């Protein structure tokens, strides 16, 4: 299993798809990497030799923020938003959707599992 920038990429997938397992590399960036290094995007990741793996790692780290660097940048940006107390920062702090999605229904990914609150008794129950 090839290891690039500390990430095990799947050996049985096409190189263009396998590179997307690295945080910060999507389809477009993977295509640019393959094009710049003159690698066939259709080749399997297991067919890479050590020299090609090193080339991918060096080029990706030099040209794009990936893995640890990108994670630190994102965390710093969120921390900054929290500290200045802007709307997006308060949404991050409360664990609610940040980009204007509705929260009356849905938003379960951000809010977590439902917390049931004791509701009103029904009219039938009062009789």
Secondary structure, DSSP 8 states (H G I E B T S, - for coil): --EETTEE--TTSBHHHHGGGSTT--HHHHHHHHHHTT--TTSBGGG--HHHHHHHHHHHHHHS--HHHHHHHHHHHHHHHHHHT-HHHHHHHHT--SSS---SS--HHHH-S---------HHHH-
